[in-house]
């Protein structure tokens, strides 16, 4: 996804009417990495490969935890410090499942094989 993530749109899309917990994690570009100032990070991915991998992650999370809904967004393109890189939202009946599933989704998105990352330093 090249456009900014809309938290409001994600929240409206979540099926959480039977949920006791909705956990959301938003990952942003850090202003520094390895002691150097980051200007931006370039994320590249083939559109369909990235989408396919996100659907696979979501399906595996659904299989592993008892959740009601999951939304995963992973941006591509040139992102500056402070911009949103990824979003994971998980609705579940209980907070433990929601937190665990959300954390797993974030780790899996950070390690997507279809997304290539290049940091641009000052």
C-alpha positions in Angstrom: 0.0 0.0 0.0 1.5 3.3 -1.0 -1.1 5.6 0.6 -1.1 6.5 4.3 -2.9 4.1 6.6 -6.2 5.3 7.9 -6.7 4.1 11.5 -10.3 5.3 11.3 -11.0 3.1 8.3 -9.3 0.1 9.9 -11.4 0.5 13.1 -14.6 0.8 11.1 -13.8 -2.4 9.2 -13.1 -4.5 12.2 -15.8 -7.0 13.3 -15.5 -6.4 17.0 -19.1 -6.5 18.2 -18.5 -9.8 20.0 -15.0 -9.0 21.1 -13.8 -8.0 24.5 -10.5 -6.7 23.2 -9.2 -4.9 20.2 -5.4 -4.6 20.0 -3.7 -2.3 17.5 0.0 -1.8 16.8 1.3 0.9 14.5 4.9 0.7 13.5 6.6 3.9 12.4 10.0 4.8 10.8 12.5 5.5 13.5 14.6 8.7 13.2 17.8 6.8 13.7 19.3 3.4 13.1 22.7 2.0 14.0 23.7 5.4 15.4 22.9 7.2 12.1 20.2 9.6 11.3 17.6 8.2 9.0 16.2 10.4 6.2 13.8 7.8 4.9 13.4 4.1 4.3 12.5 2.7 0.8 10.3 -0.4 0.9 9.8 -2.3 -2.3 7.6 -5.3 -3.1 5.7 -6.8 -6.0 2.1 -5.9 -5.3 0.6 -9.3 -5.6 3.4 -11.1 -3.7 3.1 -8.7 -0.8 -0.7 -9.1 -0.6 -0.4 -12.8 -0.9 2.0 -12.9 2.0 -0.2 -10.7 4.1 -3.2 -13.0 3.5 -1.1 -16.0 4.4 0.0 -14.4 7.7 -3.6 -13.5 8.5 -4.8 -17.0 7.8 -2.1 -18.6 10.0 -2.9 -16.2 12.8 -6.6 -17.1 12.6 -5.7 -20.8 12.7 -3.5 -20.4 15.8 -5.6 -18.0 18.0 -9.3 -17.7 18.7 -9.8 -14.3 17.2 -12.9 -12.6 15.6 -11.1 -10.4 13.1 -7.6 -9.2 11.9 -6.5 -6.4 9.7 -2.9 -6.1 8.4 -1.5 -3.2 6.5 2.1 -3.0 5.2 3.2 0.1 3.3 5.7 0.3 0.4 7.4 3.2 -1.1 9.7 5.9 0.4 8.7 6.6 4.0 10.2 9.4 6.1 10.9 9.3 9.8 7.7 9.2 11.8 5.5 7.8 9.0 3.5 4.6 9.5 5.2 1.5 8.1 2.7 -1.1 9.2 -0.5 -1.7 11.2 -1.8 -4.8 12.9 -5.3 -4.9 14.4 -6.7 -7.9 16.1 -10.1 -8.4 17.7 -10.7 -11.3 20.1 -13.0 -12.2 22.9 -10.1 -12.0 25.4 -7.1 -9.7 25.6 -4.5 -12.4 25.9 -5.3 -13.8 22.5 -5.6 -10.4 21.0 -2.2 -9.3 22.3 -0.4 -12.5 21.4 -1.9 -12.6 17.9 -1.1 -9.0 17.3 2.5 -9.4 18.4 2.9 -12.4 16.1 1.4 -10.5 13.2 3.8 -7.6 13.7 6.9 -9.9 13.9 5.7 -11.8 10.8 5.1 -8.5 8.9 8.6 -7.2 9.9 10.1 -10.3 8.3 8.1 -10.5 5.1 10.2 -12.1 2.4 8.3 -10.2 -0.4 9.3 -6.8 1.0 12.8 -5.3 0.5 14.1 -2.5 2.7 16.7 0.1 2.1 17.6 2.7 4.7 18.6 6.2 3.5 20.9 8.0 5.9 21.9 11.6 6.2 
